Amino acid sequence: MASVPSSHNVTAYAGGDIDGSSIATTCAGMVGETPQVTLSFTAYGGPLVISAYSEMDTSLVVQAPNGRWYCNDDTEGLNPRVNWNTAQSGTYRIHVGAVGDAAQGVPVVVAFME
């Protein structure tokens, strides 16, 4: 498993049957219909960073509390990261995509940093 920074971590498995670009054109990877991780977040006026760490190429497809989709692929090598300078309170639905040759079901550590 890739090195993971200090944060709140959850283990998930990447992939699914839906092309991320069908959710939003800027998204990459194959994701599941159901998010792998759901984060209930209470904002305090500061940032929120959601990252995924794996030995394979993964992406993030995140629906924020306002319903808007945020996507990323390869911010830190093959690891994606989505961040908000001023995060909203509410539920973040996090889909972890398998990109390119990444096998469906590859283990991923999803990290949340405030």
N, C-alpha and C positions, 0 to 999 in steps of 0.2 A: 504494500500500500504506500502511496506517496506521503511525503512529510506534510503534516497538517498543523497550522498555527494554533495557538491557544485560543479557545473560543468554546461555544456550546456546540457539540457535535452530535450528529445522528448518522447511523449507517443506513444506506438505502441501496437499491439496485437499479442501474440505468436501463433505459430502453423501453420499447413498446411498439405498437403497430401503427402509430400516427406520425406522419411527417410533420415536424415542428413548423415548417414553413407554411403549412395549411392553417396553423393557428395565427401566426403573424409572419409576414414575408421576411422579416429579419431574423427569424428563428432557424436553428439548425438541429439536426439529429432526429432520431426516432424516439418518440415519447409515448407514454401510456395515456389512456383516457382519464384515469384517476391519478392525481398527484401522488408522488412517492412520499412527500413530506408536506404537512400543513403546519404553518407557524402562526399562532395567535400572539400578536405583538402589541404591546402598549408603548406608544411613542412618548418620549420625554423631550422632544425638540431636537434630537441629535440624529446621527447617522445610523444606518443599518446596512451591513454587508452580508450577502449570501454567496458562498463559494462552494464548489464541489471539487474534491480531490480524488483522483484515481490514477492507476497505471495506464489506463486506456484513454482515448479521446472522448470526452463527454461535453455536454452543453447544458445550459440552464434555460428553462422556459418558465417564467414566474408570473403569476397573476397577482397583482397588488390589490389591496382592499378597495381601490376605486374601480376595479374591473379591467384596468389597463394591463397589457402584456409587456413584459420586459425580458429580453433574451440576451444571451452571451455565449460565445464559444472562444476558447483559447486566449484568455487574458493573461494567464500565468502558464506559459508552455501550452499543454493540452488541457489545462484546468480553467473552467469558466468562473466568472464572478459578476454579480449584479450588485450595484450599490446605490443608495439614496443618501444624499447629504442631510436631508430632513425627512425622516421616515414618517409614514402615516400609521396610526393605530388601526388594528384590524387583522384580518386573516390573509396570509400570504400562501398561495397554493403553488407548490414547487414541483415541477416536473424535471427529472434529470434525463437528458437524452443521450443515446448512444450514437456516436458520429463515425462515419466512414467504416473502418474495419473493426470498430469496437463491438464486441459481442453483446447481445442482449443479456441482461442480468448480471453485468459486470458490477462488482461491489464498488461503492462510492461513499466517501464521507462527506456529508453536507454540513458545512460550518456556518454558524450565525455569529456575527461580531457586531457589537453596538459601539 
